[in-house]
Amino acid sequence: MRFSVLGPVRAWRDGEPLATGSPQQRALLAALLLREGRTATAGELIDALWGEEPPQQALAALRTYASRLRKVLDPGVLISESGGYAIRSLSTDALDLASAESLWSDAEQVRRTGDLCRARSLVNEALSLWDGEPLANVPGPYAETQRTRLEEWRLQLLESRLDMDLEQGSHAEAVSELTALVAAHPLRERLRELLMLALYRSGRQAEALAVYADTRRLLADELGVDPRPGLSELQQRILQADPALAEPSSPAAAPSAAPIKPTQLPATVPDFTGRASFVRELSDVLSSASSETGTGSVMAVSAVAGIGGVGKTTLAVHVAHAARPAFPDGQLYVDLQGAGARAAEPETVLGSFLRALGTADSAIPDSLEERAALFRAVLDGRRVLVLLDNAQDAAQVRPLLPGTEGCAALVTSRTRLVDLVGAHLVDLDVMSPSEALSLFTKIVGDERVASERNAALDVVAACGFLPLAIRIAASRLAARRTWTVSVLAAKLADERRRLDELQAGDLAVKATYELGYGALEPAQARAFRLLGLADGPDISLAAAAALLDLDAEETEDLLESLVDTSLLESAAPGRYRYHDLVRLYARACAERDEQPPSERDAATSRLLDFYLATAAAVYAIERPGDRLVADLEPTTRPGLSFAGESAALDWLYSEASCLLACVRQNAGADRLRRAVDLLWAARDLSESGAISHQYETTSRAMCDAANALGDARAEGRARTILADVLLDSGHAGQAEEQAALAARLADSAHDDTARSRVANNRGLICLRQGRHADAKAFFDQAISGFQALGNRPFEATSLGNLAQAHLGLGDTSDAVEIARRSLAVHAGFGRTVRLADGHYVVGVALTQVGEYSEALSQFSEALAVFGTHRQRLWEGTTHFRIAEVHLADRRPAQAARHAEQALALRCIGGEPMRGNVLTLLGRALAALGQADRAKACWHEALFLLEQTGSAGAAELRALIERGPEPPECPS
């Protein structure tokens, strides 16, 4: 059986609901359930159901209710005992309240361990058990008391979960929920404190302070008290911009043990920097071999892999020195020379180890197997650390492992020793920017770096944050007192000469890569060279196969073999990347060694074809019926096919940066048109807000490239795309300039597709500028163009835009009819992203005519589809429209909540649209009586509208001067 009290009082048997009877009968059931198996006397139950004035036949009524319940429940559940009643024999999770309490207890325990994600999930699971008001419609004083208690507990759970949200950095998302909760519980100071913190961390300091002002005034008016000290302290910390408020602090790492009495270990570098997480990880593994009490339980082995110059040896030596107290019987070290032409022989190494451990030469056997056995025997009972540096492979390492309890081995290698059984594998990456700058400063000196910090950041970035490269660059600067940091940064800025600059004495970055490249097989070397030609931050297996002109299986084998040599990194399953300096070296190898040279151009052309064909396939899935895919440049290499929409979008967003890099890389005459069309096919990347700035930068670069080459078709399309992007970001004036130029270019190139698209764009620009008659003319032109092209989806889109022009002209009835026609066309193509456009436009039109209920229904449909298609900016814009409806329908709390969601998600229209959202949010807050926060919103909105020259600034300024009007009624 199962019962609920966190909502209506209900009971189920095997999932089937049971009749729990009249309200008083449910009150009896609730009172017994909430006593958690304890017996309640008849008097206690009468007081619970009726209070101080029970009916004359209260006891008889109580017995009747109990009898009826006993017939409904399983035998033995409701029992009579000592003149009272109890509910027994239930499982621990039979009552929703008990389940919620258990989840909360687990959440508190998990949170103490630092696992916020799991704790938050448990609290959310507990909150999900509430189904409306607790003990809904159950009469009696006991039920009323318990309702208050359970509602208070629910709010405490919400506060705890929101507190975890802020600890996890979900500040913007929390603001929306907190705004609604504060409106519903205006005197609850903890909610206001969380709201202040969330607003401050979202960059909204003025609003955070306004929340405090509103709280102080409300408490004074309602209760005659001041805010509690915690709230006042938070206000002061916000005023002082306390750095500790920005993010939750994390506990400091425990200091490493100081190295003492070295034996064979090389000296650790005095300027060892960063790597704290790797030091802890390796130290933890070593500690498993030897405890503070001196009894080790295992023989620990750690193998550190990474590209040349990443600092494997430096890290291993540093960790070994720190661990020396745990290995008092000695530390052995050898350079196995695995990256060189002649790696060290294991039997030679064992001979030197045995001598170091006190074995006489005459007692050292000749064979490898015997020496290895003797080595293990000599170490038996000892606690020794063995550092095996620069290993070639696992076969070289195995005979050199101690193999006894209390001992440990640290191994470094450029190759990942995946076949070294039992080893703890560590992949060492480059330094973080802060670590790299710290290392550079330690070598060069604080005085020289402090005055040129930005130049120093440029230097370490040019070094790819690779420790060897940073050390070389810093050493060169330290040896040249007449150089400034800026001089060094300028020298390293030239990618063609960067590797040549990164050498000092016997240290050279290029030399470390030459060793690895020289050991590659021919097929590996070709893959290494050609992969370096791709400009993206990484490359997928499918893209690499296109670039190399190989099948996926052969490509994966080659790439994984390069990962094992540490010349290539596996960024994620099926994705690969180069370190920046390794990429430069790979390109230099391609320039020098790739024969014939035309193969380099052929490889990048194959990659462009792959991206264009695949992006076109995604576009076709997202927008069935759209004729754009038929008007893109043809490709000679096929792209990927997808089982469904989700997989297609996964590919598009995961490849976003690589795809745009490919566009920029192919701005030459022979590939320009394909590159521009790839940008167009990937339009979702900008419209969704995924990487809008990068998309805009790429659009501008393609406009310049097409203009320089005199290609009117490519330039017209590139400027059409740019006008789209500028309009999305709220720069209507710049968008108008680009659209006008695009229209002339499309006409000269006889590009009907671009001509129709740019006409639609120009109509949208006119809408933003309030020129509704001009907008209508452009939309009519676009509709005619799309009809001629047979592009029904875009015809419907322009039709929806035309509806908005009619709204602006006051033709509301025509607008609603046109919007519905647009939606009907979109609906014929299924649940596509443009179907959401249709619902959105109908919602806008219905809002204008006061049909609020149906407008909300249309916007809800639009939200669902935009969410499925990952159109985050359009989700935000739709939340803004929903907020408009709620405010118009006198529901300010709901309006504020949706406005906050619009701010968190951002909207189509950039900063001017953000100003509109803040204006609306201020109106909603004013209606809720939060005058100071409303003014803070309006001041920020006014700044945005004036800065962008947007309409509405004068009206908003007058509103600020007039001030918020008192709310008409409490919300």
N, C-alpha and C positions, 0 to 999 in steps of 0.2 A: 504494500500500500504506500501511497505518497500523498502528502498534504502541503497546502500552501497557506501562508498568512501574509506574505509580502505582496498583497493585492487582495482580491476577493478571497474569502475563506473557502477553500475547495478541497475535494478528496478524489483520488483515483485508485482504481484497482486494475493492475496490468494495463495501464494506459487508458482505461475506460472511466469517464467521469461518473461520480456517484452523487445522488441527490442528498444534499446536506440540510435540507429543510428550511424552516422559517428563519428570519433574522435572529430571534432569541436562541434558536437551536444552534445556529452557527456561532453565536456568541459563547455558548457553553463549550462547543468544540474548540474554539480558539483559546478560551481560558485554560482548558485542559492541556492543549498542545503546548502552550507557552510555559507551562509549569514543568516541562521536560521530564515527565514521568513521576513527579511528586504528587502525592494525594492532596486534593482540595476538599475541604469539608463542605457540607451543604450550606452552612452559613456564609462561608467565604464565596461560594459560587453565587448565592443569592445577592450578596453585596456587589459582586462583579457584574451581574446582569442588570440589577435594578437600583442599586445604590441605597440611599437612606429611606426611600419610600417604596418598598416592594409591594406587590399586590397581595391580597389576603391569601390566595391559594398559591403563593410563590413556590413552596416546597413541593406541592403536587405537580405544578407546572414543570419544575426542575426534573422531577422523576420521569415525567412524560417525555421530556426532551431526551433524557438519558436513554430511556427505553427505545425510542425511535432511532437514536444514533447507534445503539447496540445492534439493531437489526440490519443497519446499513454496513457497519464495519465488520472486519474479519472477527471470528470468535477469539476471545481472549485479549482484544485490543482495548476495549473500554471495560474496566472492572469497577466493582463496588468494593469499598474498603473503608472500615472504621467510620461508617456513616457518611462517607464522601465518595468521590470518584477519582479515577486516574486513567491515563492512557499509557499503556505499556506495550512491550513486545514489538517495537518498531525498529527498523534498521537505522543506522547512524545518519543516513542521508535521506530518510523518509520525509523530513520537514525542510522546506526551502530555507527557513531561517537558520536551522542547524548547518545546512550546507554553506550558507553565506558566512556564518561565523567561522567555520572550518577553513574556508578559503581565505578569510581575512587573517586568521592565525598563521596560515602558511605564507601569506604575502609578507607579514611582518618578519617572519623568520628568514625568508629569502632575501628581503631587503637588507637585513643586517649583514648578509654575506656579500652585498654589493651588486647583486643581480637585479638591477632595476627593471629590465625588460620583462623578466619573469614575474617579478612582484607586481608590476603594473597590469600584466595580463591576468593575474589572479584576482586583483581588485576589480577589474572590469568584469570578470566572470561573476564575482559576487554581486556587483551592481546589476548585472543582467537578470538576476533572479527576481528583482522588483517588477511587479506588473501593475503599476498604478499606485493608488493610495493603499497603504497597509491596512488590513482588516476593513476593507471597503464596505460601507453600509452595515457594519456590525454595531448594534446599539450597546449602551451600557457604559458606566464610568470606567470600568477596567479596560475595555476596548479603546476608549478615548485616551487614557493614559498611555497604553501600549502604542497607539498610533503615533502619539507625540514622540515617544522614545525611539521608535523604529525610524521615523522620519529624520530625527536628529542624527541617528547613527548613519543613515544613508548619506546625509550631508557630510558627516565626518569622513566617510569612505570617499566621497567625491573630492573633498579637500585633499585627502591623502593622495589620491590618484593624480589630481592636478599638480600637487607638489612634485610628484615623480615626473610628470610631463615636463615641468620646468627644469628639473635636474637633467632630463635627457635632451634639453635644448628645443623642445617643441613649444616655443614661446608664442609665436604668431598664431599657431593653431589653438592654443589655450585661451587667447584673448576673447575669441568669439564665444566660447562656452562660459567663460567667467563673466562676460558682460551680461549674458542672459541670466545667470545665477544671481548676480548682484541685483539685477532688476527685480527678481523674484524674492530675494531675501535681503532687503536693503540694510538691515541692521546687523548683519553677520560680518564682523570685522575681518575674520580670517579670509573670507572670500575677497574682500576689498584689498587686503594685503597681497594676496596672490595676484590679483588683477594689476595692482601697481607694479609688482615685480615683472609680470609678463609684458606689460606695456613698456617698461624701461628697457628690458632686454630686446624688445622689438624695435628699439630706436625711437620710441614715442615718449620721451621724457616729460614733455609738457602735459600730456594726457595723464601720465602716471601721477604727477603732482596735483593735477586737477581732481583726480579721484580722491586724494587725501582731503582737499579743500571741501569737496562735496560731502565726504564722510563726516568731517568735523562739524559742518553746518547742520547736517541731518541729526547727528547725535545730540547736538546742543538743542535743536528745536524739539526733538521727540522725547529725549530722555534727560536733558540738562546735564550731560556728562561730556568729558573730553575723550578722544580716541585713546585706546589702550597704549601703553608705552611701546610695544613692539611696532605698532603702526607709525607712531611718531618717530621712532628711531629709523625706520625704513625711509620716511620722508627726508630726514636729515642726510642719510647716506646717499639718496638720489640727488639731493641738492649738491652734495660734495663730489658727485660722480665717483663714488667708492669703487675702485677696480674690482674688489671682491664680489660685487653684485653682478658683474658681467657674465660670469659662468661659475658653476659650482666648483669648488676647489677639490683636487684629488690628493690623497695622502702622499706624502713624500716617500721616495724610495729609501730603503735602509742603506746606510753606507757600507761599502765593501770593506772587508777586512784588509788591514795594511799588510803589504808583502814583507816578509822577513827571511833572512838567510837564503839567498838564491843558490842553486846548485848549477844545473846545466841550462836553465832557462835563459834566453837572451834578455837583455835589459828592456824593461818596458819603456815606452816613449814618455817623456815628461809632460807632453802636451796632449795626452790621450783625452778625447772629447766625446761626449754623448754616448750612444749605444747602450743606454741604461737598460732597455728591455731585453736586449740580447745578453748583456752581462748577467742579468737576473736569471734568464732562462738557462744559460749554460751553467751558472753557479748552482742552480737548483738540481740539475742533473748530476753534477759532481758531488753535491751533498748527499745524493742517494747512495753513493759508494762509501761514504765515511761520515759518521755522525759525531757530535761533540763528545760523546762518551767513548769514542774510539772503536766502536764495533761497526764495521761496514757490512752491508747486507748483499750488495751486488757489485759486479764489475761494470762501471758506467762508461759508455762510449758516446761521444758527441762528434758529429762530422759537420764542419762548417764549409759551405760551398758558396761561390760567388765569382764574378768576373775579376780579371786581373786589376789590381789597384783599388779594390773596394775595401781593403783593410782587414782581410781574414787573419793574417798573421798577427797584426797589431792587436786585434780583439782577443785572439786565443792566448797570446802572451800576457795580456793584461788580466784576463780571467784566471790564467794559471798562477800568476803571482798572487792574486787575491786569495786563491784557494790553497796556497802553500801550507798554512797552519793545519789544514785537514789532512795533509799528506806528509807527515814529519819524516818519513823514511826516504824521501828523495823525490826529485822531479827530473825526468829525462827529456831531452830535446834532440830532434834531428830534422834537418832539411832534406826531404826525400827527392827534391829536384824533379818533381813530376811534370813540370811545364817545359823542361829542357829537353835537349836531344838525347841525353843519357840519364835516365832516372837511377836513383840509388838502388843497389841490390839489397834485398831484405837480409840476406845472410851477413853482409858486411855491416849493416846497421846493428844486427843482433850481437855481433862480435864486440862492437864498441859499447853497447848497452851493458853486456855482461862484464866487461872490464870495469866500467864505471860502478857496477854493483859489487866489485871486489873479487870477481872470478879471475883466477890466474890464467894466462894465455895457454898453458899446457892443459888446462881442464876444459877449454872451449872446443867442442867437437867441430868437424868439418862441414857436415851436411846442414841444410836449412832446417829440416825437420827436427834434428837433434838439438840444434841451437835454440829453436823455438820452444822445445820441451824443457830444456835446461833453464831458459829465461823464465818460463812460468813457474818452474820449481824454485828458483832463486827468490822470486817475488812472493811465494807462498807465506802468508803470515805478515807480510809487510804492507804498508800503505803508501803506494807510489803513484805519482801522476806522470803519464807519458804524453808528451806533446809531439805529434807527428805532423810536421808542416809540409805543405805543398805536395800532397800525395798525388800519384798518377791515377791509381784506380784501387778498387777494393782488394784485388789480388796482392798488391804490394803491401797493403796495410795488415791483412789478416795475421801473418806470422808475428807481427810486432805488438799484438794486443796482449796485455797482462793475463787476462782470463781468470783472475782470482778475486775473491771478495776483498773489499776495502781499497782496491786499486781503481784507477780510471784512466781513460785515454781521450785526448782532444785531438781531432784530425782536421786539417784544412786542405781544401782541394778546389781546383777550378771545376772539377767534374762532380756532379751529385752522386754520392756513393750509395745509390739505392739498393745495391746488392750486398751491402755490409750489414749482415743480419744483426738485429738488436740495437743498431745505432740510432741515436736521436739526431735526426737531420735538421739542420738549420740553414736556411737560405739567407745570406747576408745581402741586403740591398744598400743603395747609396745613403748618404747622410740626409737628415732633414735640413731644410734651409737654416734653421737656428743653430744646429750642430755644426754645419759647414762654416757659417760665419764665425762661430766661436773658435773653431780650429784655425781659420785664417787669421783671426785677431791674435791668438796666442803666439803665432809665428811672427807676424808683422809688427805687432805692438798696438796697444790701445790708442796711443796718441795719433798714429797715422790713419787708423781706421775710423776713429770717432768723427773726424772732420769730413770724411767721405764715405759715410755708411752706405749710401745708395750705390756708389761705384763698387764698393766691396761686395754688395749683394749681386751686382752684375757679374763680378769676377767669379764668385762661387757658382752662380747659375751657369756661366759659360763652361765651367769645369764639370758641369753635370752633377755637382755635389759628390763627386768621386774623391775620396780622401787622398789618393796618390796625386791626382791632378791638382787638388787644392794645395797640397804640401809643396809641389813643384812650383806652382804659381807664386805662392807666398814666399818661398825661398828665393826666387828670382827677385821679387820686390824687396825683400829684406837685404839682399846683397847690393842693391842699387839705391843709394840714399837720395839720388837726384830724381828718381821716378816718383810720381804720385800714383795713388791707387787708380785714378782715372786714366793715366797713361797705360797701365796694365790692362784695364778693362777695354780700352780702345783696341789694343793689340789682339785681345782674345775675341773681339766682336766679329772679326773676319773668319767665317767658318772654314774658308779654304786654307787658311794658314794656322788654324787653332791648334791642331795636333803638333805642328812644328814648333809652336811657341811653348808647348807644355813639355819641355825637357830642361833639366838642370843637372850638370855633372853626369853621373852614371844613371840618373833617373830619367825615364822617358815613358810617357803614356803609350805612344805608338809602339814602342818595343815590346810592351807587355801583350799587345794585341797581335803583333807579328808572330809571336811564339804560338799562340792558339790557332791563327789562320794557317800557318805553315803545316800544322798537323792534320788539317782537314782532308778528307777524301774529295775527289774532283766534284762529285754531285753535291756534297755538302758546301764546298767552296762556292759553287755557282749559286746555290740557294742563299748563302750568306751575303754574296755581293748584290744579287738582284733584290732581295728583301729590303736592303738598305735604301733602295730608290724610292720606296713609298713614303710619303710625307706624314702620314697620320701618326698619332701617338702610339698606336699598336696596330695589329692586323689580325683578322680572323683567319681561321684555317681555310675557309672557302675562298676568301679574297687572295690569300697566299697561293692557293692552287691555281687561280686564274693568272696571277702575276707570273708564276713559274711555268705555266702551261703544262701542269701535271694533274693526275687524278688526286682526289682527296687523301686516299690511303698512302700513296707514295709521298705526298707532301707532308703528311703528319709524321711519317717515319723520319724524314729529313729534318723537320723542325724540332722534333723531340730529341734527335741526336745532337742538334746544336744547343738545345737547352742543357743537355748533359755536359757539354763543354763549357757552359756558363757564358758563351758568346751571345746567346739569345736568352731572354727571360720568358717564362710562361706567366702572362699577366692574369690569366684565369683559364679554366678548361676551354680549349679551342681558340685561345687568343694569345698572341705573342708580341713581344716588343724588344727594342734595342735600348740600351743606355745611350744617351745622346752622343757621347764620344765614340762609342762603338759604331753607331750609325755613320758618323763622319768617316770613320776608318773603312767601313763597308763600302761607302760610296767611292772613296778613293780607290779601293780595290776594283770596283766596277769600272771606273774610268781607266784604270791601268790594265786590267786583266781580261775584261769581258770582250770576247771576240765572236762574231764581228761586232763592231760598236753599235750597229743598228739594233742589236738585240735589246739594248737598254730602252730605246724608244718603243720597241714592240712590247716589252714587258709592261711599261706604264700605260700603253694604249689598251692592252688586255685588261688591266685593272680598271681603267675608266669604263670600258664596255661592261664589265661585270657589275660595277656599281650602278650604271645607268639602267641596264636591263632589270636589275633587281629592284631598284627604286621605282621603276615604271610598273613592275608587278605589284608592289605595295600600293601604289597610287590607284591602280585598277581595282584592287580589292576594297580599298577605302571608299572609292567613288565610282561604283559601277555605272556604266553608261556615259561617263565623261570622255569626250573625244580627244582630250589632250594627248593621251598615250599613243594615239595613232599619228600624231603630228610631231612626235619627238624624232630626233636624229636616229637613223638606224644603227644597230650594233651588230658586230660579227660574232660576238661571244655571248652565249646565253647566261642569264642570271639564275638566281635561286627561285624555286617555287615554294608556296606555303600552303599548309593544310587549312589555315584559317586566318582570320583577322588578327587575333592576338599574337600569333607567331610572326606575322608580317610586321606589326608594330614593334614587337620586341627587336626584330632585326634593325628596323629603321633607327630606333633610339639608341641601340647599342653601337651602331655604326656611325652615329651623327658626326663626331669629330673627324673620323677617318674620311667620311664621305665629303665633308666640306674641304678637308685638306686636299683631297683628290681633285676637287673642282679648282681650287687655287693653283694647283700644280700643273694643270692642263690648260693654261691660258694662251697657249701658242696657236698659230693660225690653223694648223691641221686638226686640232682637237678642241678648239674654242667652242664651237656650236654644241658639241656633245657635253662639254662641261657646263654650259649655261642651261641646257635642258635637264641635266642631272640636278642642278640647283632648283629648277622649277618643279621637277617631279618630287623633290624632297621638301616641298613647301610646308608640310606639317611641322617640321622642326622649328620654324619660326612662329607659326600661328599658335602652336601649343605652348609657346614660351619656354621650350626645352633649352635651346641655346640661341636665343634671339639675337644677342649682340654679335656672336660669331657669324651667324647667318647674314646679318646686315653688313658686316665688314667684308665678307666674301662677295656679297652682291655688288658692293661699291668697287671691289677689285675687278670684277668681271665687266662692269660698265667701262672702267678705264681701259681694260685690255681690249675690249671690242671696239672702243672709240679709236684707240691707237692703230688698230688693224683695219679700220674703215669697214667693218662688217655690220651693215645696218640691221640685218635680221637678228644677229646675236645681241647687238647693243639694244635694240628695241625690246627684246625679251628680258634682258638683264635689267633695264630701267623699269619695265613693268613689274618685275619682281621687287625691285628696290622701292617703288612707290607703294606696293603692298606692305612691305616691312615698315616703312616710315609711317604709314597710316595706322598700323597696329600699335606702334609705339607712341602715337599721339602727336606726331610732327606733320600736321595737315598741310602747312605752307610748303615745306620741303617736298612732301609727297605730290603736291599739285605741280611743282616745277618738273619733277621727274616724270609724272604721268603725261604732261603736255609734250615733253620731248619724246617720250616713248610712243605717243600717238603719231607724231610726225615720222618717226623711224619705221613704225609698223606700216604706215601708208606707203612709204618709199620702197619697203621690202615686199609689199603685197602679202603681208603676214596676217591673214584674217583671224587666226587664233589670238595673236597678241592684240590686234585691233579691238576685238570684242572684249577681251579681258581688261584692257586699259580703259575702255569706255565705262565698264562697271566700276573700276577704281575711281574714275573721275566723278562718277555719281556719288560714291561713298564720301569722297572728299567734300563735295558740295553739301552733303547731309551734315557733316561735322561742322561746316562753316555756316549752317543755317540758310543756305541758298537752295531752297526746296524746288523752285521751278527749274533751275538749271540741273539739279539732280534728276528730276523727272525726265528731262530731255536726254541726258546721258544714259539713263536706264532703258529708255525706249530704244535708243541706238544699240545698246548692248543686247537687248532681247532680240532685236531683228538679226543681229550678227550671229548669235547663238542658234537661232532658228535656221539660218542658212547653213550653218555648220552641222546641224543635226545634233547639237549638244544639249539634250533635254535637261540634265541636272543643272548645268550652269544657267540655262534659260530660267529655270525655276528659282535659282538663287537671285538672279537679277530681278525677277518678278517680286520676290520677297522684299528686296531693297526698294523697289518701286512703291510697294505698300507703305514703307516708312516715309517716302517722299510725299505721298498723299496725306499721311498723318500730319506732316509739317505744314501742308497747305490747308488743313482743316477738313479734308474730305474723308471723315472717319468711316462712314459707311462703305465707301469704295475701298478704303484701306483694308478693312476687315475682310471684304470679299476677295480682294486680290491676294491677301496673305493666305487665306484658306485655299485658294487655287494653287499657290506655290507649295503649300504643305501637301496637297493631294498629289502633285507631280513627284515630290520627293518620296512620299510614301510608296509610290509604285516601284521604287528601286530598293526597298527593304530598309533595314535599320542601319542606314549609313550615317556618316557624320553630318551630311547635309540634311538628313531628316531632323536632326536637332536644330539646324538653322530654321527649318520650317516651323517647328513648334515655338521657337524663340520669337520669331516675327509675329506669329499669331498672338502670342502672349503679350507682346508690346502693344499690338493694336487693340486687344481686348482691354488692356489696362486703361487706354485712352478713353474708351467708351464706358468705363466703370463696371465692366463685367469681371469683378475681382476673383470670384471663385473659379471660373473657367480659365482665367489668365494664370492663376496659380497652378492649375492642372497642366496647362500647356508648358509652363516653365519647369515643372517637375519632370515631365517627359523629356524636355530638352536637357536637363541636368543629367538624367540617367544615361542618355546617349553620349553626351559630351564626356562623361566619366568613362564610359566603355572605350571611347576612342582617344582617351588621354589628352583631351583638349583642356588643359588646366586653366588657361586664360579665359576661355569661353565659359568654363564653370564659374569662375569668379564674376564674369559679367552677368551671368544669369542670376547669381545670388544677389547682385545689385538690383536687378529688375524685380526680384521677389521682394527685396526690402522696400522698393518703391510701392509695390502693391500693399504690403502690410501697413506702411505708414499712411497711405491714402485711405485705408480701411480702418484707421485708428487702432492699430495694434503695434505700438512703438517698441515694446520689448522684443517681439519677433523681428521687427524691422532692424533693430540694433544688432541682433544676433546675425542676421544674414549680411548686413553691411560689414560686420567684422570678418565674416567668412570671405567676402569679396576682397577685403584688404589683405587677408592672409594668402589668398590664392593669386592675387593680382588680376587685372582685367585687360581686355583688348582696349587700346586707347591710351596706354601709358600714363604719364603724370597728370594730364588734364582729367582723365577718367578717375584717377585716384582722388583728385580734388573734388569731383562730383560725389564720389562715395563718402568722403569725409564730411562733405556738406550735409548729405542725407543722414549720416550717422549722428552728426550734431543735432539735427532736427529731432531725431528719435530720442536722443539722450535728454534734450530739453523737455520733451513731452514726458519723460520719466522723472523729471525733477533734478537731473544731474547737470545743473547750469554751468558749473566751472569746466567740467569735462567737455560739454557741448562747445563752449567758447574756444577751448584748446583745439578741438577738431576744426572749427571754422577758421581759426587763425592759420593753421597749417594748410587748410584748403585754399585760403586766399593767397598765401604765398605761392602755392603751386599754380593756381590759375593766372596770377599776375606774371609769374616767371615765364609761362608758356604762351602768354597773350591770348588766353582762352576766354570764351564768352562766359558770362555769369559772375565775373569778378565784382562788377559794380553792385549787382543785386546782393551778393554775399557781404560786401563791405557795409551796405545799409543794414543788413540783418545783424551784423556784429554790433554796429552802433546802437541799434534799437534794443538788442539784448534778447535773450530767450524769454518767451512768455511763460507764465506759470502753467503747469500741466492742467488739462481740463478735468481729469479725474485720476485717481490713483491707479497704477498698473499692477 
